[in-house]
């Protein structure tokens, strides 16, 4: 492995069970550092992220991408602060389900101050493999509406954190946005 001259940071933020840890595990070239702990309350799964998951992906000669998985709850905003500065991109994973938590979603975006910091952002809808086009359109409409309340537009796409191709398509989109931002 060559020496890294250009290091980029990608923050991956999302609610419980949205696929942050899985996405990092899927594309990291190193054994990821996972900070999952057994949940003390019923959250629909046994383990949840309680710190910063970390993985790394070599992008080319001398270039690497740090993958920082962060819990989406505001009580963990101190962790968001650790990786916020100098971000190459922000991926927010929205778990498709019964409820879209607009207030939580918007608090993440506001905290990362993507407009002032000129951080490219992509919204990935996970758990969407068996959805109809109408279901996908409905959640995308809710997300777009929330983004409009704060004057932001962002690409919204479905992502399967278990599949390399799906995860890499998100990185390609972020790369495009980072190259052509104002």
N, C-alpha and C positions, 0 to 999 in steps of 0.2 A: 504494500500500500504506500503510495507516494505521500509526501508531506502536504498538509492542507494549507493552502495560501488564502483561500476564499471560503469562509464558513458562513453559512446562512442558517437562520432559525425559523422554523415553522411551528406556530402554536396551534394545537388541535384541542378545541374546547367543545364540551358537550355535556348534556345531562347524563344521569345515571343510565348505563346500558346502551348508550348511543354508538359505541364501537371504537372509542379512542384507543384503548389498550390493544384491541384486535388489529386496528389499522397499523399501528406502530409495529406490532409483532409481525404483521404480514410483509412489510416492506423494509424493515431494518436489516442492515447487513451485519449488525452485531447482535448479540443476545441482548434484548431490551431490558432496561431497568424498569421493573414494574412495581408500583406502589399500591397494589390492591390489598385490601384487608377484608376480613369477614365482616359483613354488615350486621349491625346489632338490631336493625329494624327490617321489616319486610319491604324490600325494594324491587322484588320480582327476580332477583338473582342473588347468589350467595356472597359474591365479592364485589367491592366497589373501589374505585380509585380514590386514594386519600392524600396523594402527594403529586409529584411530577413524574410521570412515566417518561422514559427517555430512550430513543433509538437514534440511529445514524444511517445515512445513506450517502455513499460516494456518488457524486454526480458527474465527475470527470476528473481529469488530471488536476490535482491541487484544489478541487472543489468538493465540499461536503455539505450536507443538509442535516442539521440537528432537528429531530422530531420530538417536540415537547407536548405530551398529553396532559391536559389540565382539567380538573373537575369543573363543571359548569355552575356550581352553586356559589353565590356571592360570598359565603363565609370563607371561601378559599381564594378570595381576591388577592390576598397577600402573595399567593403563588403566581397569580397572573402578573403581578408587578415584577417578579423575578425574571420573567422572560419577555416582558412587553417591549422594552427598548431594543431597537435594532432588529425588529422582526422583518423577515423577508416576506412572510405571509401569515394569514390567519384563516384557519379552516374551522368553521362551526358546524358540528354534526348535530342534526335535529333527528331524533328518533321518532319515526312515524308511529303514531298511536292515537289514543282517544283524545288527547289534549295537546295543543300547542301552547307552551308557556311563554307567551309573548313578552311578559315583563322580565323574565329571566333572560330570554334571548337578547332583548334590547339592552339590559344592564351589562351583558358581556361586551357587546359592540361599543357601548359608550365608554366602558372602562378602558378598552384597548385604544380608544381615540384614533380610530383608523383614518379619519379625514386629516387631522392635524399631522399625524405621523406618516401619512401617505402609504399606508399598509394595504396591499391587495387582500381582498377577502373573497372567499368562496363559501357558499352554504351547501353542505352535503346532507341529503335526506337518506338516512339509513333505515334498515328494516323495511325496505320498499320492494323487495324482490317479487312479491306476489300481488302487488297493487295494480289496479287498472289505471289507464291513462287519466280517467276522471278523478281517481283518488290522488294521483300525483299532482294533477292540476289544482285540486282543492288545497292541498298543503302548500304548494308553491304560491298560490294566491294569498294564503294567510301570511306566509313569510314576506312576500312582496309588500303587502299592506303594512306590516309592522315596520319594514325598512323605510317605507315612504314617510312614516310618522317622524323619522329623524333625518329625512333627506338623503338617504343612501340607496344606491342601486348595487346589486351584487348578483353574480351568476348563481343559479340554484340548480343543482343536479342530483340525481340519485347516485348513491355510492354503496358498494358492498365491501365493508372493511375486511372481509375474508378473502377477497380476490385481488391479486396483484394488479391486473389490468385496470380494474376499477379505481384502485388507490393511485396508480400512476397517472390516470387521466386527470385526476384532481391536481396532481403536481404539475402536469403539463399546462393546465389552465392557469394555475397560479404563476407559473413561469412566464406565460404569455402576458398576464396582467402586470407582472412586475417589470417587464421590458417596455411596456407601452403606457405606463401610468404617466400622469402629467408631471 
